[in-house]
Amino acid sequence: MATTAKPTPAAETPAAKAQRIYKRALALHQAGELTEAIKGYAQALKFTPLSSDIYNNLGVALRAIGRPHAALACYRRSLAITPGTAGVYTNMGNALADMDEPLRAVEAHRRAVKNAPKSAKVLFNAGRAFVAVGQTKSGRDHFSQAIALQPNYAQARVHHARALLRMSDWTDGFIELEARFKLSNQDPRRKDIPMWDGKSPKDKTILINFEGDEGTLVQYLRFARSLKKAGARVIVECPAHFNALLKASPDIDDTPNLGAPVTGVDAQIPLLSLPRFFGSQTINIPAPEGYLEIPKSGAQTLNIHPEIRLAVGLVWSRDWAGRSKSDPVQPGAVKLDDLTELFGIPAVQLVSLELGPGAADIDRLGLQPLIDQVGPSIMDVADMASMIEQLDLVICVDSVAAHLAGAMGKPVWMLCGPDAHWSWLEDRNDSPWYASLSLFRKSADHNWGDVVTTMRQSLMTILKGTA
């Protein structure tokens, strides 16, 4: 009996093979398997080397693993193949920002908006780029346009709020900032406790919910005093390493750790909502001269030489725990390399308050003989405060140390970039939050070396006794 031969399957075309590999790479990318996704995109490009979409997604994956230069090359190839793609220009702008090229990033986002003027996402990303170079008004306008197109765009509303606040429009800014509760995992309120309505808190127990970052906690502790003076019993939720400092305050009655159960609470108020409820404006912030009580027991004594004219603390990383090994320079931080001009001044004793891996910069640069390292002995925020109390001046980035020094009334010089937190406002070198704080600002087209040179000159003026 004759048999029918099975047909030979058609060979897979290069285009079909590229599509199959690309889809698999996309799935790996969405699953967070970035290294494998990158391999897949590269393999797909061998069969279809003129695919703008593959280059764009390859760039996104490369940027996600910290390879912005390679990502930028991919975006350029994508745009060369398909010019005028707004999303690729947005991605290019984000990569340039990662590369510390904020002005070039703005230009990329401008092109994105030109090609997609009705895209809320494109407008939002452009707004962030403008704010990052200190063009807050342009940033605000782009956020406003994004919100007009998409009223429930919570991220755009929060950034719009911050732009308003930076521009000193605190009435509308703090109202708009309430949109943060619509962001994922951004609502610190407890479900079983009513919100404080702003009415007299006399004889009420008020819980202040922790949110934002630790520097903001120090900054807003002044409002605990306001509540206490109004007759409230004040409870402040805080990270464990704040307990000793907060317990020393006569304005605070209890300091439960984050998420710990609380009882007997009449109302709660999230930390970042306090200025709105107190009607805060730049001219009426309470206690700018200082408000922190420092625990007296257990303080480490610094060894300041009697011939020293100025004992100066240094902090160059933003977060309390310092920078991470995988992310050596965070937004708002500097490298110790940028501060080395300060090390050549006689009669100044430098004290490193730096925590975490950033302290290794001292050894890397060979600066051990020129700076005292007390950072490793700092166990909590109270420890840092007690050390700051013994210093004449703190030079730092926007950090817990900056807020501590300001809240203690200790002179503090803060390095401040064009993308600084809204609290530091615009076009001023002082702060309504802290009378003792001076801002040393860097523009988008300058480097930190220019700012540190100005700092050094200011230190020399003090040492000469002319200021």
Protein Blocks (a to p, Z undefined) as FASTA:
>chain_A
ZZddddddddddfklmmmmmmmmmmmmmmnopamlmmmmmmmmmmmmmmbfklmmmmmmm
mmmnopaklmmmmmmmmmmmmghilklmmmmmmmmmmnopaklmmmmmmmmmmmmmmbfk
lmmmmmmmmmmnopamlmmmmmmmmmmmmmmlmklmmmmmmmmmmnopaklmmmmmmmmm
mpghiafbdfkbccdehiafehiacddddehjfklmmmmmmmmmmmmmnopacdddddfk
lmmmmmmpmkbfbdcdehiacehiabdcdfklmmmmnopafklcghklopcdcdfehpac
ddddfklmbdcdddfbfblnopafklmbaghiacfklmmmmmmpghiacddfbecjklmm
mmmnopmmmoccfklmpmbfmlmmmmmmmpmbdcddddfklmmmmmnopacdddddfkbc
fkloghiabdfkbmkbccddddfkbcfklmmmmmmmmmmmmmnopZZ
